[in-house]
Amino acid sequence: MERLARESGGLDVNSGYAYLLWCRDFADTSVVARAGGRLAGFITGYRRPAAPDTLFVWQVAVGPDFRRRGLASRMLGHLTAAACERGVRFVEATVTPGNKASQHLFASFAAANDARITRDVLFSERELGSGHEPEVLHRIGPLARPIAARRGPGVRG
């Protein structure tokens, strides 16, 4: 996961140890996709402690060989469908203004699920430090069941 995050070019890369802990402690709110034994993509997320009806999507990564095939959308649908079965009604993620792929992913997800999407700066450049774009919070919901999961081969929760 660390390698895939690094290859993405746009994610803040965590340590290998952090990804291992994430997989252990937040497995119910994360998903990986494999193809032929290779890691094709992942989404890490968690339920917000102060808002347990909200799934916060921390990172979305898709390997270079698997981009532009709808994998991120399928992973997000799969993850959110499972989370909604456990009471999630909203999805949140922060996206920098330069990350057009993630902006498209979350806008498309909201549209596919007839859900409202709001956007507001969560952390500014001042808070994040020089050279870091602001993190814009995308909040999607409320979500109705069933979620447009668009499940595909190799996507596992």
MODELLER restraints for C-alpha pairs under 7 A, 6 or more apart:
rsr = mdl.restraints
at = mdl.atoms
rsr.add(forms.Gaussian(group=physical.xy_distance, feature=features.Distance(at['CA:1:A'], at['CA:19:A']), mean=6.64, stdev=0.5))
rsr.add(forms.Gaussian(group=physical.xy_distance, feature=features.Distance(at['CA:2:A'], at['CA:13:A']), mean=6.55, stdev=0.5))
rsr.add(forms.Gaussian(group=physical.xy_distance, feature=features.Distance(at['CA:2:A'], at['CA:14:A']), mean=6.56, stdev=0.5))
rsr.add(forms.Gaussian(group=physical.xy_distance, feature=features.Distance(at['CA:2:A'], at['CA:15:A']), mean=6.52, stdev=0.5))
rsr.add(forms.Gaussian(group=physical.xy_distance, feature=features.Distance(at['CA:2:A'], at['CA:16:A']), mean=5.53, stdev=0.5))
rsr.add(forms.Gaussian(group=physical.xy_distance, feature=features.Distance(at['CA:2:A'], at['CA:19:A']), mean=6.88, stdev=0.5))
rsr.add(forms.Gaussian(group=physical.xy_distance, feature=features.Distance(at['CA:4:A'], at['CA:61:A']), mean=6.61, stdev=0.5))
rsr.add(forms.Gaussian(group=physical.xy_distance, feature=features.Distance(at['CA:4:A'], at['CA:63:A']), mean=6.09, stdev=0.5))
rsr.add(forms.Gaussian(group=physical.xy_distance, feature=features.Distance(at['CA:5:A'], at['CA:11:A']), mean=5.98, stdev=0.5))
rsr.add(forms.Gaussian(group=physical.xy_distance, feature=features.Distance(at['CA:5:A'], at['CA:13:A']), mean=5.81, stdev=0.5))
rsr.add(forms.Gaussian(group=physical.xy_distance, feature=features.Distance(at['CA:5:A'], at['CA:61:A']), mean=6.01, stdev=0.5))
rsr.add(forms.Gaussian(group=physical.xy_distance, feature=features.Distance(at['CA:6:A'], at['CA:13:A']), mean=5.96, stdev=0.5))
rsr.add(forms.Gaussian(group=physical.xy_distance, feature=features.Distance(at['CA:8:A'], at['CA:61:A']), mean=6.33, stdev=0.5))
rsr.add(forms.Gaussian(group=physical.xy_distance, feature=features.Distance(at['CA:26:A'], at['CA:46:A']), mean=6.29, stdev=0.5))
rsr.add(forms.Gaussian(group=physical.xy_distance, feature=features.Distance(at['CA:28:A'], at['CA:157:A']), mean=6.79, stdev=0.5))
rsr.add(forms.Gaussian(group=physical.xy_distance, feature=features.Distance(at['CA:29:A'], at['CA:44:A']), mean=6.76, stdev=0.5))
rsr.add(forms.Gaussian(group=physical.xy_distance, feature=features.Distance(at['CA:29:A'], at['CA:45:A']), mean=5.18, stdev=0.5))
rsr.add(forms.Gaussian(group=physical.xy_distance, feature=features.Distance(at['CA:29:A'], at['CA:46:A']), mean=5.29, stdev=0.5))
rsr.add(forms.Gaussian(group=physical.xy_distance, feature=features.Distance(at['CA:29:A'], at['CA:79:A']), mean=6.77, stdev=0.5))
rsr.add(forms.Gaussian(group=physical.xy_distance, feature=features.Distance(at['CA:29:A'], at['CA:83:A']), mean=6.89, stdev=0.5))
rsr.add(forms.Gaussian(group=physical.xy_distance, feature=features.Distance(at['CA:30:A'], at['CA:43:A']), mean=5.46, stdev=0.5))
rsr.add(forms.Gaussian(group=physical.xy_distance, feature=features.Distance(at['CA:30:A'], at['CA:44:A']), mean=4.40, stdev=0.5))
rsr.add(forms.Gaussian(group=physical.xy_distance, feature=features.Distance(at['CA:30:A'], at['CA:45:A']), mean=5.30, stdev=0.5))
rsr.add(forms.Gaussian(group=physical.xy_distance, feature=features.Distance(at['CA:30:A'], at['CA:79:A']), mean=6.71, stdev=0.5))
rsr.add(forms.Gaussian(group=physical.xy_distance, feature=features.Distance(at['CA:30:A'], at['CA:157:A']), mean=6.21, stdev=0.5))
rsr.add(forms.Gaussian(group=physical.xy_distance, feature=features.Distance(at['CA:31:A'], at['CA:42:A']), mean=5.56, stdev=0.5))
rsr.add(forms.Gaussian(group=physical.xy_distance, feature=features.Distance(at['CA:31:A'], at['CA:43:A']), mean=5.29, stdev=0.5))
rsr.add(forms.Gaussian(group=physical.xy_distance, feature=features.Distance(at['CA:31:A'], at['CA:44:A']), mean=6.60, stdev=0.5))
rsr.add(forms.Gaussian(group=physical.xy_distance, feature=features.Distance(at['CA:31:A'], at['CA:75:A']), mean=6.69, stdev=0.5))
rsr.add(forms.Gaussian(group=physical.xy_distance, feature=features.Distance(at['CA:31:A'], at['CA:79:A']), mean=6.30, stdev=0.5))
rsr.add(forms.Gaussian(group=physical.xy_distance, feature=features.Distance(at['CA:31:A'], at['CA:156:A']), mean=5.70, stdev=0.5))
rsr.add(forms.Gaussian(group=physical.xy_distance, feature=features.Distance(at['CA:31:A'], at['CA:157:A']), mean=4.31, stdev=0.5))
rsr.add(forms.Gaussian(group=physical.xy_distance, feature=features.Distance(at['CA:32:A'], at['CA:41:A']), mean=5.76, stdev=0.5))
rsr.add(forms.Gaussian(group=physical.xy_distance, feature=features.Distance(at['CA:32:A'], at['CA:42:A']), mean=4.21, stdev=0.5))
rsr.add(forms.Gaussian(group=physical.xy_distance, feature=features.Distance(at['CA:32:A'], at['CA:43:A']), mean=6.49, stdev=0.5))
rsr.add(forms.Gaussian(group=physical.xy_distance, feature=features.Distance(at['CA:32:A'], at['CA:155:A']), mean=6.07, stdev=0.5))
rsr.add(forms.Gaussian(group=physical.xy_distance, feature=features.Distance(at['CA:32:A'], at['CA:156:A']), mean=5.62, stdev=0.5))
rsr.add(forms.Gaussian(group=physical.xy_distance, feature=features.Distance(at['CA:32:A'], at['CA:157:A']), mean=6.50, stdev=0.5))
rsr.add(forms.Gaussian(group=physical.xy_distance, feature=features.Distance(at['CA:33:A'], at['CA:39:A']), mean=6.11, stdev=0.5))
rsr.add(forms.Gaussian(group=physical.xy_distance, feature=features.Distance(at['CA:33:A'], at['CA:40:A']), mean=5.33, stdev=0.5))
rsr.add(forms.Gaussian(group=physical.xy_distance, feature=features.Distance(at['CA:33:A'], at['CA:41:A']), mean=5.10, stdev=0.5))
rsr.add(forms.Gaussian(group=physical.xy_distance, feature=features.Distance(at['CA:33:A'], at['CA:42:A']), mean=6.08, stdev=0.5))
rsr.add(forms.Gaussian(group=physical.xy_distance, feature=features.Distance(at['CA:33:A'], at['CA:154:A']), mean=5.15, stdev=0.5))
rsr.add(forms.Gaussian(group=physical.xy_distance, feature=features.Distance(at['CA:33:A'], at['CA:155:A']), mean=4.26, stdev=0.5))
rsr.add(forms.Gaussian(group=physical.xy_distance, feature=features.Distance(at['CA:33:A'], at['CA:156:A']), mean=6.01, stdev=0.5))
rsr.add(forms.Gaussian(group=physical.xy_distance, feature=features.Distance(at['CA:34:A'], at['CA:40:A']), mean=5.01, stdev=0.5))
rsr.add(forms.Gaussian(group=physical.xy_distance, feature=features.Distance(at['CA:34:A'], at['CA:154:A']), mean=5.01, stdev=0.5))
rsr.add(forms.Gaussian(group=physical.xy_distance, feature=features.Distance(at['CA:34:A'], at['CA:155:A']), mean=6.65, stdev=0.5))
rsr.add(forms.Gaussian(group=physical.xy_distance, feature=features.Distance(at['CA:35:A'], at['CA:154:A']), mean=6.04, stdev=0.5))
rsr.add(forms.Gaussian(group=physical.xy_distance, feature=features.Distance(at['CA:40:A'], at['CA:62:A']), mean=5.94, stdev=0.5))
rsr.add(forms.Gaussian(group=physical.xy_distance, feature=features.Distance(at['CA:40:A'], at['CA:63:A']), mean=5.22, stdev=0.5))
rsr.add(forms.Gaussian(group=physical.xy_distance, feature=features.Distance(at['CA:40:A'], at['CA:66:A']), mean=6.31, stdev=0.5))
rsr.add(forms.Gaussian(group=physical.xy_distance, feature=features.Distance(at['CA:41:A'], at['CA:61:A']), mean=5.31, stdev=0.5))
rsr.add(forms.Gaussian(group=physical.xy_distance, feature=features.Distance(at['CA:41:A'], at['CA:62:A']), mean=4.10, stdev=0.5))
rsr.add(forms.Gaussian(group=physical.xy_distance, feature=features.Distance(at['CA:41:A'], at['CA:63:A']), mean=5.75, stdev=0.5))
rsr.add(forms.Gaussian(group=physical.xy_distance, feature=features.Distance(at['CA:42:A'], at['CA:60:A']), mean=5.93, stdev=0.5))
rsr.add(forms.Gaussian(group=physical.xy_distance, feature=features.Distance(at['CA:42:A'], at['CA:61:A']), mean=5.40, stdev=0.5))
rsr.add(forms.Gaussian(group=physical.xy_distance, feature=features.Distance(at['CA:42:A'], at['CA:62:A']), mean=6.60, stdev=0.5))
rsr.add(forms.Gaussian(group=physical.xy_distance, feature=features.Distance(at['CA:43:A'], at['CA:59:A']), mean=5.47, stdev=0.5))
rsr.add(forms.Gaussian(group=physical.xy_distance, feature=features.Distance(at['CA:43:A'], at['CA:60:A']), mean=4.49, stdev=0.5))
rsr.add(forms.Gaussian(group=physical.xy_distance, feature=features.Distance(at['CA:43:A'], at['CA:61:A']), mean=6.46, stdev=0.5))
rsr.add(forms.Gaussian(group=physical.xy_distance, feature=features.Distance(at['CA:44:A'], at['CA:57:A']), mean=6.09, stdev=0.5))
rsr.add(forms.Gaussian(group=physical.xy_distance, feature=features.Distance(at['CA:44:A'], at['CA:58:A']), mean=5.36, stdev=0.5))
rsr.add(forms.Gaussian(group=physical.xy_distance, feature=features.Distance(at['CA:44:A'], at['CA:59:A']), mean=5.24, stdev=0.5))
rsr.add(forms.Gaussian(group=physical.xy_distance, feature=features.Distance(at['CA:44:A'], at['CA:60:A']), mean=6.76, stdev=0.5))
rsr.add(forms.Gaussian(group=physical.xy_distance, feature=features.Distance(at['CA:45:A'], at['CA:55:A']), mean=6.66, stdev=0.5))
rsr.add(forms.Gaussian(group=physical.xy_distance, feature=features.Distance(at['CA:45:A'], at['CA:56:A']), mean=5.39, stdev=0.5))
rsr.add(forms.Gaussian(group=physical.xy_distance, feature=features.Distance(at['CA:45:A'], at['CA:57:A']), mean=4.25, stdev=0.5))
rsr.add(forms.Gaussian(group=physical.xy_distance, feature=features.Distance(at['CA:45:A'], at['CA:58:A']), mean=4.92, stdev=0.5))
rsr.add(forms.Gaussian(group=physical.xy_distance, feature=features.Distance(at['CA:46:A'], at['CA:55:A']), mean=5.66, stdev=0.5))
rsr.add(forms.Gaussian(group=physical.xy_distance, feature=features.Distance(at['CA:46:A'], at['CA:56:A']), mean=5.38, stdev=0.5))
rsr.add(forms.Gaussian(group=physical.xy_distance, feature=features.Distance(at['CA:46:A'], at['CA:57:A']), mean=6.73, stdev=0.5))
rsr.add(forms.Gaussian(group=physical.xy_distance, feature=features.Distance(at['CA:47:A'], at['CA:54:A']), mean=5.65, stdev=0.5))
rsr.add(forms.Gaussian(group=physical.xy_distance, feature=features.Distance(at['CA:47:A'], at['CA:55:A']), mean=4.57, stdev=0.5))
rsr.add(forms.Gaussian(group=physical.xy_distance, feature=features.Distance(at['CA:47:A'], at['CA:56:A']), mean=6.01, stdev=0.5))
rsr.add(forms.Gaussian(group=physical.xy_distance, feature=features.Distance(at['CA:48:A'], at['CA:54:A']), mean=5.89, stdev=0.5))
rsr.add(forms.Gaussian(group=physical.xy_distance, feature=features.Distance(at['CA:48:A'], at['CA:55:A']), mean=6.44, stdev=0.5))
rsr.add(forms.Gaussian(group=physical.xy_distance, feature=features.Distance(at['CA:48:A'], at['CA:56:A']), mean=6.51, stdev=0.5))
rsr.add(forms.Gaussian(group=physical.xy_distance, feature=features.Distance(at['CA:52:A'], at['CA:88:A']), mean=6.98, stdev=0.5))
rsr.add(forms.Gaussian(group=physical.xy_distance, feature=features.Distance(at['CA:53:A'], at['CA:87:A']), mean=5.75, stdev=0.5))
rsr.add(forms.Gaussian(group=physical.xy_distance, feature=features.Distance(at['CA:53:A'], at['CA:88:A']), mean=4.11, stdev=0.5))
rsr.add(forms.Gaussian(group=physical.xy_distance, feature=features.Distance(at['CA:53:A'], at['CA:89:A']), mean=5.35, stdev=0.5))
rsr.add(forms.Gaussian(group=physical.xy_distance, feature=features.Distance(at['CA:53:A'], at['CA:90:A']), mean=6.30, stdev=0.5))
rsr.add(forms.Gaussian(group=physical.xy_distance, feature=features.Distance(at['CA:54:A'], at['CA:88:A']), mean=5.42, stdev=0.5))
rsr.add(forms.Gaussian(group=physical.xy_distance, feature=features.Distance(at['CA:54:A'], at['CA:89:A']), mean=6.15, stdev=0.5))
rsr.add(forms.Gaussian(group=physical.xy_distance, feature=features.Distance(at['CA:54:A'], at['CA:90:A']), mean=4.65, stdev=0.5))
rsr.add(forms.Gaussian(group=physical.xy_distance, feature=features.Distance(at['CA:54:A'], at['CA:91:A']), mean=5.59, stdev=0.5))
rsr.add(forms.Gaussian(group=physical.xy_distance, feature=features.Distance(at['CA:54:A'], at['CA:92:A']), mean=6.91, stdev=0.5))
rsr.add(forms.Gaussian(group=physical.xy_distance, feature=features.Distance(at['CA:55:A'], at['CA:88:A']), mean=6.39, stdev=0.5))
rsr.add(forms.Gaussian(group=physical.xy_distance, feature=features.Distance(at['CA:55:A'], at['CA:90:A']), mean=6.25, stdev=0.5))
rsr.add(forms.Gaussian(group=physical.xy_distance, feature=features.Distance(at['CA:55:A'], at['CA:91:A']), mean=4.83, stdev=0.5))
rsr.add(forms.Gaussian(group=physical.xy_distance, feature=features.Distance(at['CA:55:A'], at['CA:92:A']), mean=6.15, stdev=0.5))
rsr.add(forms.Gaussian(group=physical.xy_distance, feature=features.Distance(at['CA:56:A'], at['CA:91:A']), mean=5.86, stdev=0.5))
rsr.add(forms.Gaussian(group=physical.xy_distance, feature=features.Distance(at['CA:56:A'], at['CA:92:A']), mean=4.65, stdev=0.5))
rsr.add(forms.Gaussian(group=physical.xy_distance, feature=features.Distance(at['CA:56:A'], at['CA:93:A']), mean=5.62, stdev=0.5))
rsr.add(forms.Gaussian(group=physical.xy_distance, feature=features.Distance(at['CA:57:A'], at['CA:92:A']), mean=6.07, stdev=0.5))
rsr.add(forms.Gaussian(group=physical.xy_distance, feature=features.Distance(at['CA:57:A'], at['CA:93:A']), mean=4.96, stdev=0.5))
rsr.add(forms.Gaussian(group=physical.xy_distance, feature=features.Distance(at['CA:58:A'], at['CA:93:A']), mean=6.48, stdev=0.5))
rsr.add(forms.Gaussian(group=physical.xy_distance, feature=features.Distance(at['CA:62:A'], at['CA:72:A']), mean=6.70, stdev=0.5))
rsr.add(forms.Gaussian(group=physical.xy_distance, feature=features.Distance(at['CA:73:A'], at['CA:105:A']), mean=6.42, stdev=0.5))
rsr.add(forms.Gaussian(group=physical.xy_distance, feature=features.Distance(at['CA:74:A'], at['CA:149:A']), mean=6.26, stdev=0.5))
rsr.add(forms.Gaussian(group=physical.xy_distance, feature=features.Distance(at['CA:74:A'], at['CA:150:A']), mean=5.13, stdev=0.5))
rsr.add(forms.Gaussian(group=physical.xy_distance, feature=features.Distance(at['CA:74:A'], at['CA:151:A']), mean=5.29, stdev=0.5))
rsr.add(forms.Gaussian(group=physical.xy_distance, feature=features.Distance(at['CA:74:A'], at['CA:152:A']), mean=6.42, stdev=0.5))
rsr.add(forms.Gaussian(group=physical.xy_distance, feature=features.Distance(at['CA:75:A'], at['CA:155:A']), mean=6.25, stdev=0.5))
rsr.add(forms.Gaussian(group=physical.xy_distance, feature=features.Distance(at['CA:77:A'], at['CA:147:A']), mean=6.72, stdev=0.5))
rsr.add(forms.Gaussian(group=physical.xy_distance, feature=features.Distance(at['CA:77:A'], at['CA:148:A']), mean=5.90, stdev=0.5))
rsr.add(forms.Gaussian(group=physical.xy_distance, feature=features.Distance(at['CA:77:A'], at['CA:149:A']), mean=3.73, stdev=0.5))
rsr.add(forms.Gaussian(group=physical.xy_distance, feature=features.Distance(at['CA:77:A'], at['CA:150:A']), mean=6.10, stdev=0.5))
rsr.add(forms.Gaussian(group=physical.xy_distance, feature=features.Distance(at['CA:78:A'], at['CA:149:A']), mean=4.91, stdev=0.5))
rsr.add(forms.Gaussian(group=physical.xy_distance, feature=features.Distance(at['CA:78:A'], at['CA:151:A']), mean=5.91, stdev=0.5))
rsr.add(forms.Gaussian(group=physical.xy_distance, feature=features.Distance(at['CA:79:A'], at['CA:157:A']), mean=6.47, stdev=0.5))
rsr.add(forms.Gaussian(group=physical.xy_distance, feature=features.Distance(at['CA:81:A'], at['CA:147:A']), mean=5.23, stdev=0.5))
rsr.add(forms.Gaussian(group=physical.xy_distance, feature=features.Distance(at['CA:81:A'], at['CA:149:A']), mean=6.09, stdev=0.5))
rsr.add(forms.Gaussian(group=physical.xy_distance, feature=features.Distance(at['CA:89:A'], at['CA:141:A']), mean=6.26, stdev=0.5))
rsr.add(forms.Gaussian(group=physical.xy_distance, feature=features.Distance(at['CA:89:A'], at['CA:142:A']), mean=5.11, stdev=0.5))
rsr.add(forms.Gaussian(group=physical.xy_distance, feature=features.Distance(at['CA:89:A'], at['CA:143:A']), mean=4.96, stdev=0.5))
rsr.add(forms.Gaussian(group=physical.xy_distance, feature=features.Distance(at['CA:90:A'], at['CA:139:A']), mean=6.91, stdev=0.5))
rsr.add(forms.Gaussian(group=physical.xy_distance, feature=features.Distance(at['CA:90:A'], at['CA:140:A']), mean=5.53, stdev=0.5))
rsr.add(forms.Gaussian(group=physical.xy_distance, feature=features.Distance(at['CA:90:A'], at['CA:141:A']), mean=4.65, stdev=0.5))
rsr.add(forms.Gaussian(group=physical.xy_distance, feature=features.Distance(at['CA:90:A'], at['CA:142:A']), mean=5.35, stdev=0.5))
rsr.add(forms.Gaussian(group=physical.xy_distance, feature=features.Distance(at['CA:90:A'], at['CA:143:A']), mean=6.11, stdev=0.5))
rsr.add(forms.Gaussian(group=physical.xy_distance, feature=features.Distance(at['CA:91:A'], at['CA:139:A']), mean=5.84, stdev=0.5))
rsr.add(forms.Gaussian(group=physical.xy_distance, feature=features.Distance(at['CA:91:A'], at['CA:140:A']), mean=5.10, stdev=0.5))
rsr.add(forms.Gaussian(group=physical.xy_distance, feature=features.Distance(at['CA:91:A'], at['CA:141:A']), mean=6.64, stdev=0.5))
rsr.add(forms.Gaussian(group=physical.xy_distance, feature=features.Distance(at['CA:92:A'], at['CA:137:A']), mean=6.71, stdev=0.5))
rsr.add(forms.Gaussian(group=physical.xy_distance, feature=features.Distance(at['CA:92:A'], at['CA:138:A']), mean=5.49, stdev=0.5))
rsr.add(forms.Gaussian(group=physical.xy_distance, feature=features.Distance(at['CA:92:A'], at['CA:139:A']), mean=4.51, stdev=0.5))
rsr.add(forms.Gaussian(group=physical.xy_distance, feature=features.Distance(at['CA:92:A'], at['CA:140:A']), mean=6.27, stdev=0.5))
rsr.add(forms.Gaussian(group=physical.xy_distance, feature=features.Distance(at['CA:93:A'], at['CA:137:A']), mean=5.69, stdev=0.5))
rsr.add(forms.Gaussian(group=physical.xy_distance, feature=features.Distance(at['CA:93:A'], at['CA:138:A']), mean=5.32, stdev=0.5))
rsr.add(forms.Gaussian(group=physical.xy_distance, feature=features.Distance(at['CA:93:A'], at['CA:139:A']), mean=6.82, stdev=0.5))
rsr.add(forms.Gaussian(group=physical.xy_distance, feature=features.Distance(at['CA:94:A'], at['CA:135:A']), mean=5.29, stdev=0.5))
rsr.add(forms.Gaussian(group=physical.xy_distance, feature=features.Distance(at['CA:94:A'], at['CA:136:A']), mean=5.03, stdev=0.5))
rsr.add(forms.Gaussian(group=physical.xy_distance, feature=features.Distance(at['CA:94:A'], at['CA:137:A']), mean=4.33, stdev=0.5))
rsr.add(forms.Gaussian(group=physical.xy_distance, feature=features.Distance(at['CA:94:A'], at['CA:138:A']), mean=5.91, stdev=0.5))
rsr.add(forms.Gaussian(group=physical.xy_distance, feature=features.Distance(at['CA:95:A'], at['CA:102:A']), mean=6.62, stdev=0.5))
rsr.add(forms.Gaussian(group=physical.xy_distance, feature=features.Distance(at['CA:95:A'], at['CA:103:A']), mean=6.74, stdev=0.5))
rsr.add(forms.Gaussian(group=physical.xy_distance, feature=features.Distance(at['CA:95:A'], at['CA:135:A']), mean=5.38, stdev=0.5))
rsr.add(forms.Gaussian(group=physical.xy_distance, feature=features.Distance(at['CA:95:A'], at['CA:136:A']), mean=5.19, stdev=0.5))
rsr.add(forms.Gaussian(group=physical.xy_distance, feature=features.Distance(at['CA:95:A'], at['CA:137:A']), mean=6.57, stdev=0.5))
rsr.add(forms.Gaussian(group=physical.xy_distance, feature=features.Distance(at['CA:96:A'], at['CA:133:A']), mean=5.82, stdev=0.5))
rsr.add(forms.Gaussian(group=physical.xy_distance, feature=features.Distance(at['CA:96:A'], at['CA:134:A']), mean=5.78, stdev=0.5))
rsr.add(forms.Gaussian(group=physical.xy_distance, feature=features.Distance(at['CA:96:A'], at['CA:135:A']), mean=4.89, stdev=0.5))
rsr.add(forms.Gaussian(group=physical.xy_distance, feature=features.Distance(at['CA:96:A'], at['CA:136:A']), mean=5.94, stdev=0.5))
rsr.add(forms.Gaussian(group=physical.xy_distance, feature=features.Distance(at['CA:110:A'], at['CA:116:A']), mean=6.33, stdev=0.5))
rsr.add(forms.Gaussian(group=physical.xy_distance, feature=features.Distance(at['CA:110:A'], at['CA:117:A']), mean=6.30, stdev=0.5))
rsr.add(forms.Gaussian(group=physical.xy_distance, feature=features.Distance(at['CA:110:A'], at['CA:140:A']), mean=6.11, stdev=0.5))
rsr.add(forms.Gaussian(group=physical.xy_distance, feature=features.Distance(at['CA:112:A'], at['CA:148:A']), mean=6.39, stdev=0.5))
rsr.add(forms.Gaussian(group=physical.xy_distance, feature=features.Distance(at['CA:113:A'], at['CA:143:A']), mean=6.91, stdev=0.5))
rsr.add(forms.Gaussian(group=physical.xy_distance, feature=features.Distance(at['CA:113:A'], at['CA:147:A']), mean=6.33, stdev=0.5))
rsr.add(forms.Gaussian(group=physical.xy_distance, feature=features.Distance(at['CA:113:A'], at['CA:148:A']), mean=6.02, stdev=0.5))
rsr.add(forms.Gaussian(group=physical.xy_distance, feature=features.Distance(at['CA:115:A'], at['CA:140:A']), mean=6.20, stdev=0.5))
rsr.add(forms.Gaussian(group=physical.xy_distance, feature=features.Distance(at['CA:115:A'], at['CA:141:A']), mean=4.98, stdev=0.5))
rsr.add(forms.Gaussian(group=physical.xy_distance, feature=features.Distance(at['CA:115:A'], at['CA:142:A']), mean=6.19, stdev=0.5))
rsr.add(forms.Gaussian(group=physical.xy_distance, feature=features.Distance(at['CA:115:A'], at['CA:143:A']), mean=5.98, stdev=0.5))
rsr.add(forms.Gaussian(group=physical.xy_distance, feature=features.Distance(at['CA:116:A'], at['CA:140:A']), mean=5.59, stdev=0.5))
rsr.add(forms.Gaussian(group=physical.xy_distance, feature=features.Distance(at['CA:116:A'], at['CA:141:A']), mean=5.37, stdev=0.5))
rsr.add(forms.Gaussian(group=physical.xy_distance, feature=features.Distance(at['CA:117:A'], at['CA:138:A']), mean=6.51, stdev=0.5))
rsr.add(forms.Gaussian(group=physical.xy_distance, feature=features.Distance(at['CA:117:A'], at['CA:139:A']), mean=5.44, stdev=0.5))
rsr.add(forms.Gaussian(group=physical.xy_distance, feature=features.Distance(at['CA:117:A'], at['CA:140:A']), mean=4.45, stdev=0.5))
rsr.add(forms.Gaussian(group=physical.xy_distance, feature=features.Distance(at['CA:117:A'], at['CA:141:A']), mean=6.65, stdev=0.5))
rsr.add(forms.Gaussian(group=physical.xy_distance, feature=features.Distance(at['CA:118:A'], at['CA:138:A']), mean=5.71, stdev=0.5))
rsr.add(forms.Gaussian(group=physical.xy_distance, feature=features.Distance(at['CA:118:A'], at['CA:139:A']), mean=5.25, stdev=0.5))
rsr.add(forms.Gaussian(group=physical.xy_distance, feature=features.Distance(at['CA:118:A'], at['CA:140:A']), mean=6.70, stdev=0.5))
rsr.add(forms.Gaussian(group=physical.xy_distance, feature=features.Distance(at['CA:119:A'], at['CA:136:A']), mean=6.32, stdev=0.5))
rsr.add(forms.Gaussian(group=physical.xy_distance, feature=features.Distance(at['CA:119:A'], at['CA:137:A']), mean=5.44, stdev=0.5))
rsr.add(forms.Gaussian(group=physical.xy_distance, feature=features.Distance(at['CA:119:A'], at['CA:138:A']), mean=4.70, stdev=0.5))
rsr.add(forms.Gaussian(group=physical.xy_distance, feature=features.Distance(at['CA:119:A'], at['CA:139:A']), mean=6.51, stdev=0.5))
rsr.add(forms.Gaussian(group=physical.xy_distance, feature=features.Distance(at['CA:120:A'], at['CA:136:A']), mean=5.42, stdev=0.5))
rsr.add(forms.Gaussian(group=physical.xy_distance, feature=features.Distance(at['CA:120:A'], at['CA:137:A']), mean=5.31, stdev=0.5))
rsr.add(forms.Gaussian(group=physical.xy_distance, feature=features.Distance(at['CA:120:A'], at['CA:138:A']), mean=6.99, stdev=0.5))
rsr.add(forms.Gaussian(group=physical.xy_distance, feature=features.Distance(at['CA:121:A'], at['CA:134:A']), mean=6.72, stdev=0.5))
rsr.add(forms.Gaussian(group=physical.xy_distance, feature=features.Distance(at['CA:121:A'], at['CA:135:A']), mean=5.95, stdev=0.5))
rsr.add(forms.Gaussian(group=physical.xy_distance, feature=features.Distance(at['CA:121:A'], at['CA:136:A']), mean=4.17, stdev=0.5))
rsr.add(forms.Gaussian(group=physical.xy_distance, feature=features.Distance(at['CA:121:A'], at['CA:137:A']), mean=5.78, stdev=0.5))
rsr.add(forms.Gaussian(group=physical.xy_distance, feature=features.Distance(at['CA:122:A'], at['CA:135:A']), mean=5.80, stdev=0.5))
rsr.add(forms.Gaussian(group=physical.xy_distance, feature=features.Distance(at['CA:122:A'], at['CA:136:A']), mean=5.50, stdev=0.5))
rsr.add(forms.Gaussian(group=physical.xy_distance, feature=features.Distance(at['CA:122:A'], at['CA:137:A']), mean=5.46, stdev=0.5))
rsr.add(forms.Gaussian(group=physical.xy_distance, feature=features.Distance(at['CA:123:A'], at['CA:134:A']), mean=5.74, stdev=0.5))
rsr.add(forms.Gaussian(group=physical.xy_distance, feature=features.Distance(at['CA:123:A'], at['CA:135:A']), mean=5.21, stdev=0.5))
rsr.add(forms.Gaussian(group=physical.xy_distance, feature=features.Distance(at['CA:124:A'], at['CA:134:A']), mean=4.45, stdev=0.5))
rsr.add(forms.Gaussian(group=physical.xy_distance, feature=features.Distance(at['CA:124:A'], at['CA:135:A']), mean=6.48, stdev=0.5))
rsr.add(forms.Gaussian(group=physical.xy_distance, feature=features.Distance(at['CA:125:A'], at['CA:132:A']), mean=5.82, stdev=0.5))
rsr.add(forms.Gaussian(group=physical.xy_distance, feature=features.Distance(at['CA:125:A'], at['CA:133:A']), mean=5.56, stdev=0.5))
rsr.add(forms.Gaussian(group=physical.xy_distance, feature=features.Distance(at['CA:125:A'], at['CA:134:A']), mean=4.87, stdev=0.5))
